[in-house]
Amino acid sequence: MSIKTLKQLLGNAGAGIDESHGTDRLYDILKAMLEGNSETISDIQATVATGLLAGIIADGEAKLVSLRVKVGTTGTAGATTIQILLNGASQGELTVDNTDTDGTEKSLALDVDITAGDVLQLNVSAAPTGGANMIASARLQPVAIE
C-alpha cells in the first residue's frame, strides 16, 4: 500500500519540521488536525439484533484504526458481538456479554490498509436476549500519523 505518513510528506517538502519558525511545528499542528478529522462509520440499534448495520465504500487509501461499541442494556442471555467487515471478511470484533454492566463500552485498536473501492460494514454477528441501546463505530484515518 502506498499510504503516505505525515512525517514522510512533511520531510519530503522540508516543511516546518524544526522550530525555525516558532515553537509550534507544522507537524504538531497537522497531526492534531488529522487526529480529529477521521471518517467514522457508525450506527445505533434500539433493540440489538443480528445483521448488517452501516457501511461505506472507501473513496481512497486509508487505515482502519479502531472499532468501538457501547451497549446500554446488555440483556439477560447471550452476548452482543459487533464486527467490522472489509469486503465481507471480519477485520476485528468486540463482544459485550450479558453479565457485563449495562452501559459497557469496549474498543479495539486496528491497523488495516484500505484502498479505493473497498466496502466496510458494521455487522452484529450475535445478539443477546433483551439487549438494547447499542451504538457501534469504526474509524478510518486518511493519513498515517507517526
WOURGI-V939038 format. One record per run of one state. SS is the DSSP state (2 for helix, 1 for strand, 0 for the rest). FROM is the first residue (numbers start at 1). TO is the last residue. If there is no record, write none. Layout:
ss:from:to
SS:FROM:TO
SS:FROM:TO
This chain:
ss:from:to
0:1:4
1:5:5
2:6:13
0:14:25
2:26:35
0:36:38
1:39:47
0:48:50
1:51:57
0:58:61
1:62:73
0:74:76
1:77:77
0:78:78
1:79:86
0:87:88
1:89:97
0:98:103
1:104:114
0:115:118
1:119:126
0:127:128
1:129:129
0:130:131
1:132:141
0:142:143
1:144:144
0:145:146
